[in-house]
Amino acid sequence: TNNDDNIYDNYKMQMTTTTTTTMTTTTTTTMTTTTTTTTMTNNGNDNDDDDGDDADDDE
């Protein structure tokens, strides 16, 4: 019958339908670390001030 033909056509369409899904994920991470070390040495007195003598100028 005509109704049976429609059911067959719908079934045939379902069987011939192909779905393809492609997912591509690209992640790029760049990390740059720069460390700068500065060493300052005075003339041996931990209380040295900027004028060069060994007196503590905190007073």
Contacts in CASP RR format, 6 or more apart in sequence:
PFRMAT RR
TARGET T0000
AUTHOR 0000-0000-0000
METHOD contacts of the structure
MODEL  1
TNNDDNIYDNYKMQMTTTTTTTMTTTTTTTMTTTTTTTTMTNNGNDNDDD
DGDDADDDE
42 48 0 8 1.000
43 52 0 8 1.000
43 54 0 8 1.000
45 54 0 8 1.000
47 54 0 8 1.000
47 56 0 8 1.000
47 58 0 8 1.000
48 54 0 8 1.000
49 55 0 8 1.000
49 56 0 8 1.000
49 57 0 8 1.000
51 57 0 8 1.000
END
